[in-house]
Amino acid sequence: AWGHKLNIYNANGVHVGTVKEEIFTFLPRFKIIINGEEMGCIRKEFTFLRPVFTLDFKNWTVEGDFFDWDYEVTDGYGHTIITASRQLNWTDTFVIEYDDKANELTALMIVLAIDAEKCSRN
């Protein structure tokens, strides 16, 4: 298959989600699938100055410094839901912080999609 497809399993080995790159699109776009149900997608917008990603579900936006791997996800009211940053290590290591455990899987999937987009670009 072409494009990235990242399957996520819980600690018991049960498949709980997939981040799947849609191919043949003008700009990168990734489907977010949780427990077999397509929740929406995260996509890169066309900009000249800095990367911008939008989510078409949960009324969340992704903002930050993607060149340095530091960004946050906010809800429709401007409240921070998730912060993500990259640590300097030999391998890609990310720190993901969130207040509500219900956002745990979605946070991971957003970070994986943005990382996959950067990997495809390089």
C-alpha positions as CSV (number, residue, x, y, z in Angstrom):
1,A,0.0,0.0,0.0
2,W,1.1,3.6,-0.6
3,G,1.2,6.2,2.1
4,H,1.5,5.8,5.8
5,K,-0.8,3.5,7.8
6,L,-0.1,3.4,11.5
7,N,-2.1,0.9,13.6
8,I,-2.4,1.5,17.3
9,Y,-3.0,-1.2,19.8
10,N,-3.7,-1.0,23.5
11,A,-1.7,-2.7,26.3
12,N,-3.8,-5.9,25.8
13,G,-3.0,-6.1,22.1
14,V,-6.4,-5.0,20.9
15,H,-6.5,-2.7,17.8
16,V,-8.0,0.7,18.9
17,G,-7.1,3.0,16.1
18,T,-5.5,3.8,12.8
19,V,-3.9,6.9,11.2
20,K,-4.0,6.4,7.5
21,E,-2.6,8.8,4.9
22,E,-4.9,9.5,2.0
23,I,-3.0,9.4,-1.3
24,F,-3.5,11.4,-4.5
25,T,-4.4,14.6,-2.6
26,F,-2.9,18.0,-3.3
27,L,-1.9,18.4,0.3
28,P,-1.2,15.8,2.9
29,R,-4.3,14.4,4.7
30,F,-4.6,11.7,7.3
31,K,-7.8,9.8,8.3
32,I,-8.3,9.3,12.0
33,I,-10.0,6.0,12.6
34,I,-10.9,5.0,16.2
35,N,-12.4,1.5,17.0
36,G,-13.2,1.0,13.3
37,E,-15.1,4.3,12.9
38,E,-13.7,7.2,10.8
39,M,-13.7,10.2,13.1
40,G,-12.4,12.7,10.6
41,C,-9.0,13.8,9.3
42,I,-6.1,16.1,10.0
43,R,-4.8,17.9,7.0
44,K,-2.0,20.3,6.1
45,E,-3.1,23.6,4.8
46,F,-1.4,25.6,1.9
47,T,0.7,28.3,3.5
48,F,4.0,30.0,2.7
49,L,5.4,31.0,6.0
50,R,4.9,28.0,8.3
51,P,3.0,24.7,8.4
52,V,-0.6,24.8,9.5
53,F,-2.7,21.7,10.2
54,T,-6.5,21.6,10.7
55,L,-8.7,19.0,12.2
56,D,-12.2,18.4,10.8
57,F,-13.5,16.9,14.0
58,K,-14.0,17.9,17.6
59,N,-13.7,21.6,16.6
60,W,-10.0,21.5,17.5
61,T,-7.1,23.4,15.9
62,V,-3.4,22.7,15.8
63,E,-1.0,25.7,16.3
64,G,2.6,26.1,17.1
65,D,6.1,25.8,15.8
66,F,6.2,22.7,13.6
67,F,9.8,23.3,12.5
68,D,10.9,22.8,16.1
69,W,8.1,20.2,16.8
70,D,6.4,22.2,19.5
71,Y,2.7,22.7,19.1
72,E,-0.6,22.7,20.9
73,V,-4.2,21.6,20.1
74,T,-6.9,23.9,21.3
75,D,-10.7,23.5,21.4
76,G,-13.2,25.9,19.9
77,Y,-13.0,28.1,23.0
78,G,-9.2,28.5,22.9
79,H,-8.5,26.1,25.8
80,T,-5.4,24.0,25.4
81,I,-6.3,20.3,25.1
82,I,-3.0,18.8,24.1
83,T,0.6,20.0,24.0
84,A,3.3,18.2,22.2
85,S,7.1,18.6,21.9
86,R,10.0,16.6,20.6
87,Q,12.9,15.7,22.9
88,L,16.4,15.5,21.5
89,N,17.4,11.9,21.4
90,W,18.9,9.4,19.0
91,T,15.3,8.5,17.9
92,D,12.1,10.4,17.6
93,T,10.8,10.9,21.1
94,F,7.8,13.0,21.8
95,V,6.3,14.4,25.0
96,I,2.5,14.6,24.8
97,E,0.6,16.3,27.7
98,Y,-3.2,16.3,28.1
99,D,-5.5,16.9,31.0
100,D,-8.4,14.6,30.1
101,K,-7.6,10.8,29.7
102,A,-10.4,10.7,27.1
103,N,-8.1,12.7,24.8
104,E,-5.2,10.2,25.1
105,L,-5.7,8.2,21.9
106,T,-6.7,11.3,19.8
107,A,-3.5,13.1,21.1
108,L,-1.3,10.2,20.0
109,M,-3.0,10.0,16.6
110,I,-2.5,13.7,16.0
111,V,1.2,13.6,16.8
112,L,1.7,10.5,14.7
113,A,-0.1,12.1,11.7
114,I,2.1,15.3,11.9
115,D,5.2,13.2,12.3
116,A,4.2,11.1,9.3
117,E,3.6,14.2,7.2
118,K,7.1,15.5,8.1
119,C,8.6,12.1,7.2
120,S,6.9,12.1,3.8
121,R,8.1,15.6,3.1
122,N,11.7,14.7,3.8
